[in-house]
Amino acid sequence: MPHLNDSSSSRHSIYLLDVSRLVWRAWEGKLPTGIDRTCLAYVRHHRDRARAVVQRGASTLVLPEDDSRRLFDLLLVPGSDFRAKLAALVAKGFLFRRKGDLAGHVYLNVGHTGLDKPGHAEWVRRSGVRPIYFVHDLIPLTHPEYCRPGEPEKHLRRMTALLTLGAGVIANSRETLNELAVFAGLQKALTMPSALVAPLGVAQLRETGSSARVTLPGRPYFVMLGTIEGRKNHLLILNIWSRMARRLGTSCPQLVVIGQRGWESEQAVDMLDRSEEIRGHVIELSHCGDEQLAAYMANARALLFPSFVEGYGLPLVEALAVGTPVIASNLEVFHELAGDIPDYLSPIDGLGWSRAIESYAGEGSPARAAQLARMAGWRSPEWDSHFALVDRWLARFTPPRPAPDANG
């Protein structure tokens, strides 16, 4: 893909790519979530044909092309002096911002950023951009019991703004788009914009020479991957391990819990911190590098994914991509992603999960072998395929001229 200063750049679209979520989460030192990884994929793909958009308070900044590229590179490969470089770029942008005509240009917001703020709608209307929004899930509206106080109200404003302002919407799954359509139908004044379903790509987890140095459990083990929070249902699995450990002792398989501690996870955290029964049988990794994750995932008996609700389910796809079986909740979006490959159970069927785990733990497990056979020929979604869909679809919204420097 050519750079914007190449002679061929005028033949290529220039998008306005909102990186506010990445900027401020990285500034605060937060580890990337699934949404962040999607935002980074868009930065990587559009690096040479986009201007960076940064929201701060009621202001919206559009960086010049050279500074945009510097910011994109900084987000993709943060260095030890990340904060200093980031502060300099953003401060320079706000200090020396220039006005210009953005009317009709495509604005991509992949992270739900700012949609709940009045200033965002004002900037969209004043600038005349054509917003394309990415919707990851409607969980705060469909399952508010799993969200922080105030989050359902915020998400109501986000989805209302998305439907009111958006020229188009990209969804990560058919299930997410269906949920959005149901929401739109319940809001009498709102209609669905042009929409596209584009499954998220998966960065292939690969074992390398350094990952081979990871010390794996000496017994058969299972992996849970994701933030430790109520909707992920860690408590069910930890209680199963407590019972197995009492009954099986040193023959009990191990559990590797990979993820940061999140909101409303007190009971699960109490077990991880204080339960003597699971001590030595459960390993918690709050920080896990890609190579370490690859080693743990590739050698697990199965990924356990007992969530009550998901908007997508990247861990499921990542596990299948490296040939690791999955035992998952019986969610529609999981069927959409993986068909009949995983073994599905109700997220409240403790006895069923316990039986499945013990069955998969044994060497020569017939259930595990059957899933490995179902996996034959399955291919994980790829970012190249995602962007092939998205780029073709975006062409209908894209003006044939580069975007000038402009801010609001």
N, C-alpha and C positions, 0 to 999 in steps of 0.2 A: 504494500500500500504506500503511495507516494507521500512525501512530506508536503505541508501546506505551501512551502516556498519553492516547490518544484514547478516547472513550467506547466505540468499536467494537472496541477491542483485545482484549477478552475473547473475541470470536468468532474470533480468529486464533491460530494455533498459535505457540508460542514454543519455538524450538529452542535447544539448547546447542551452539554452534559453536566448535570447537577452532581457534584461530588461532596456536597455539604456533609452528608452522613459520614463518609470516609474521613474527611478532614477533622471533624470535631471528635469523633470516636478515637481516631489515632492520636489526636492531641491529648486526650484523657488517658491514653495508654491502654485502651480496651482491646481485647483480643477479637479477631474477626469472627462474626457469626455467619450463618448461611446467607443472610441478606447481604452482608458485607462482601462475601465471596462473589456473589452475583454482581454487585456494583463494581468490584475489581475486574471481573471479566469484561464488563462493558468499557471500563477504562482501557484495558489492554487492547480490546478490539478497535476502539474508536480513537486511540491515542493520536493518530496522525491526521484525523479529519474532524476534530471537535474542539470547541472552546470550553473551558472549565467554568462552571457556575458555582458560586459559593454564597449561601445565605447566612447572614448573621443578624439576628434581631429582625428588624423591619426592613433591612437593606438586602439587596441582591446584587452581587458583583459578577460581571462577565469578564474573565481575564483575556488579555491579548493572546494571540496564538503561541508566541514563544514562551510566555510565562505559563500558559496552559500546559504546554508540553513538559515544562519543568515540574509543574505540580503533579501531573500524571505520573511522571517517572518517580517522583518522590513518594507517591502513594503506593506504587508498585514495588519499589525497593527502598524502604525506609533505612536510613543509615543512623549512625550514632548521634549525628547532629540534626536529626529529623526536625525537632521542635524549632530550632533556630532558623532553619531554612524555610519551614512552613510559615513561621511568623513573618519572616521577611517578605515572602511572596505575597501573602494575603495583605499585609500592611501596605506594600507597594501598590497592589491592585486597588485598594480603597483610596489611597492617597492620590494616585495619578489616573484614576478612571476617566474614561472618555465617553461621551454620548454618541449614539449612532442609532440607525434604524434596524431593529430586529424583527419587524413585522413580517409574519409569514414563515419565519424560520422554525425548524423543529427543535423543541426543547425536550430532552429526555430526563425523566426523573425515575430512577430505578429503585430508590430506597424509601419511598413514602415520605420523603423529607419535606417538612414545612407545610404539608397539605392542610394541617389543622390550624394554620396561622392566617389571620386576615391579610397580613402583608404579602403573602404568596399570591393570593387571588388578585390583589391590587396590582402587583407587578406583572402578572400574566395578562391582565386586561390592558394595562397601560402600555406594555411593550408590544403587544400584538403577536406574541409567539404562538406556535401551534404545539400545545403540550401533549406528549405521549407519556403515559404513566405505566409503571409496572406494578401489578398487584400480586403480593406474595401470599396473603391469606386474609380471611375475615374472622379469625379466631376471637378477637376481642368482642365482636358482635354476636357470633354464634355460640361462643362458650366463655362468657365474661367471668365465670367462676374461676378460671385459670389465669386471670390477668390481674395486674396491679390495679389498685383503686385509681380511678380516673382514666384508665386506658380505654375502656369501652366508649366513653364520651369523646376522647381524642380520635379514636378510629372512626366513629360516626362522622366526625367533621372531615376526616381524611377521605373516606369513601364518597361522601357527599360532594366534596370539592372535585374529586377525580371524575365523577359523573357529570358535574356541572361544567367544569373547565376543559376536560380532556377532549382532544380531537381523536384520540385513540387510546386503547389500553392493551397491554400485553399481560397475559396470565401464565403462570408457571405450569398450570395443569387445567384440564377440562373441569375438574371438580372445583377449583378455585373460581374459574369463570362462571360456573353454574351458581355458586354461592353469591357472586357479585350480581348476577342477573336476578336472583331471588330478592336480594337487597334492593335493587333498582325497582323491582315490581312492587315492593312494599312502600316505596317512597313515590307518591303519586305524581310529583312534579318532575321526576328524574327518568331519563331514558339511557339505554346502553349506547355508548359510542362504538365506532368500528373497533373490532376486537380480534386478537390473535392469541392462540395457545401455542407456546413455544417451550417445551420441556427444557429444564436447566441442564447444561453440560456438567460432566463430572471430570474433575482433575484426577487422572488415574493415580491411585496409590501404588507406589513401586518400592519394593525392597531394594536397597543398595548395599554397598560394602559397609557403610556405617550403620545401617539399620540391622545388619547381621550381628552387630555387636550389642544389640539390645538384649537384655536378659529377660527371657520370656518365662512365664510360670512353668514349673516342672511337672505340673499335672494338666490334664485337659482343662481348658478354660473357655469362657464366653466373654463377649464384649458388649457393653452398653455405651453408646456414643451420643453425646448431646448435653446441653445444660441441665443440671440437676434442678428440676422444678416440678410442680405438682402435675402438670398435664403429661409429663414424660413417664410418670408411673414407676419411678425407681422403687418406691416403697413396696410395691407388690413383689418385685424381684428380690429385694433385700430380705423380706420376710420368708420367701421361699428358700433363700440361702441359709437363713438362720435355722429353719427346720431341717434342711439337708445336712447341715454341719453337725447338728445334734445326733442325727441318725447315722451318718456315714463316717464321721470323724475325718481322718486323714485321707480317706477315699473320696471325699467330697470334691467335685470340680471347683475350680476357682472362677471368680468373676472380676473382670477388669472394668471399672467405671471410669470413662474418659469424658471429662467435661467440667466446666466451672460450676460452682454453687450459685444458684439463682434464687429467685423469689419464691416464697411459699414452699420451701423444701425442708422445713424444720425437722419433721419426723424422720425423713430420710437421712438428713445430716446428723441427727442424734444417733441413729443406728451406726452410721459410718464412724462417728467419733467415740461412741461409748459401748457399743454392743461387743461383749466378750465372745459371744457365740460365733460371730462372723470374722473375728480377728484372725488373720492368717489365711482366710479363705476369700477375702475381698480386697482388691487393690484399687485405690482411688488415685487417678492422675488428673489433676486440675490443669496442668500445662503439659501438652504432648505435641512434640514436633512432628512434621509430616513423615519423616523417616521412621520415627518411633511408632507413629500411628499405623503406618504401612505394615510394619512387622507384626504388631499386635493383631491387626485385622486379618492379615493373610493367614495366620496360623491358628485362628480361633476355631472352635467347634461350630460356632454360629454367632451372628449378631442377634441380640435380643432387642426388640423395638416395640414395647408394650404401650405406646402412647394412647391417650384418650382421643386426641385430635391432632392432625398435622395439616399444614398447607401444602407440603410437598413430601419431603422425606429423603434428603440427600444421603444420610447414613445407609439407608436400605440400598440405594443404587450403588454407592461406593463399595459396599460389601459384595454385592453380586458381581461388580466389575472385576474384583480380584478373586472371584471363585469361592467366596465364603458364604455358606448358607445363611438364611435369615428366618427367624421365628418372629412374627409381627402381629400387631393388632389387625383385626379384620376391618380395615378402613378402606373406603372406596378409592381414595387417592393411591393407596398402596397397590390395589388391584390394577389401577390405571398404569402405574409405573412398571409393575413386575408380573402382571398376569397371575398365573397359577403356580409360579415358581416357589415362593415362600410357603411355609406352613403358617396358616392364619388362626388366631384364637381371639376370643373376646378379651378385652383388657381387664375384665373382672373375674375371669376364669382361673383362679389361682391353682386349682387342682390340675387343670389342663396344661398350664404353663409348667408346673412342676414335673408332670409326666413327660412333656416334650423335652425339657432340659435334660432330665436323666436319660432319656432315650438317645439324645444326640451326644451325650457325654461318652458313651461307650465306644470302644474301638469296634469297627465293623458295623456301626449303627445302620440298620436297614432304612430308617427314616431319613437319616442324613444322606445316605447313598442315593436314595430316591430323589431327593432335592437336587443333588449334584447332577443326576441324569436329566432332570427337568431344565437345568441351567444350560445344557448344551445348545449352542447356536444363539444364545441370548446376547445382545449387544447393548451396552450402556449408552444413554444419550450423550452426545458430544457437543462441545461448544461450537465447533464448526457447523454442525447441523442446525444448532439453535440460531446462529447468526445468519446462516443462509436463509432461513425462514424470515427472520426479523428484517434483514436488509431488503429483501424483495418486497415485504409488506410496507416498510417505511418509505419506499420509493414514491408511493402515491402522495405522501405528505411533504416531500422535500423540494424546496425551491432550487433552481439551477444556478444559484450564485453564492459565493462565500458570504459568511456572516461578518458584518463589521464589528468593531469594538463597540460595546454599549453596556450601560449599567443602569440600574434603577434603584 
